[in-house]
């Protein structure tokens, strides 16, 4: 099974993105080192790339577009696990 952490976020959402990443990395991804793919409707800033790459245990990739641009018929949507969403305060 291939796994990728996919985040659709903007440069302005850097801090919520890092918070969500830290939660996923601490609870799950640090054991597996799955890659992170970030998608934005404009190029990511150097700061965004530097700070998110520093948190990831797996490799990081950055793309321009929307999540729907990266859809793939081979993805089993019933097996997708949504770990967290960006842009809102953490609950708990």
N, C-alpha and C positions, 0 to 999 in steps of 0.2 A: 504494500500500500504506500503510495506517495503522499506526503503531507507537506503543505505549505501554509504558513501563517500569512494571510492576506489582509492588508489594511488599506482602506480607501480614505485618505485624509489629506488635508491641505497643510501648507507650511505654518499657518497660524495655529494649527492644532498640535504643534510639536509637544507641548507639555502634557496634554491629555494622552497623546500617542505614547509618549515615554512611560507615563503612569500605567497605561494598559499593557504595554510591552513588559514592564517590570513584573506585573502581576502574572502574566502568562509565562514568562521566563522562570520566575521563582517557583511557581506551582507545577509546571509541566515541562516546558521546553528545555530547561537546563539539563534534563536527563537525556534528551533526544537530539538537540541541536538542529531542529528543522529550520529551513530557510524562511526568511521574511521577504515578502513582496509588497512594496508600497506603491500605490497608484494615486495620482494627483492630476488635476486638470491643467496644471502648469508645472514647469520644471521645479524640482525640489531645490531648496537652498543648500549651500555647503554646510551650514550649521545643522540643518535637519538631518542631512546624510551623516555627518560626523557623530552627532549625539545618538541617533538611532542605531547606527552601526556599532557603537561602543557598548550598547546594551544587549545586542543579539549574540546568542551562542552559535547560531548558524550563520550562513552567508546572508547578505542583504542585496536586494535588487530594487531599482526604482524605475517606474514607468510613467508615461503620460497617457491619460485617457480616463475611462471610467471602468468600474468593475465589469459592466456588460461588454466592454471591448475585449475583455480577457476571458470570456466564457468559452467553454469547451464542452462539446457533446459527450466526451468521455468522462466528465465529472459526474459522479454519483451523488446527486443533490440530496438524496435521503440520508447519506452518510456524513454530510457536512455538519460539523459541530461549531456553533457560534460561541466563541469563548467570551468575548466582550465587545462592546461597541465604543467608538470614540466620540468625543464631543460632549459628553455629559459628566456630571460628578460621579465619583465612585460611590456605590451603595454598600452599606455593611457596617 
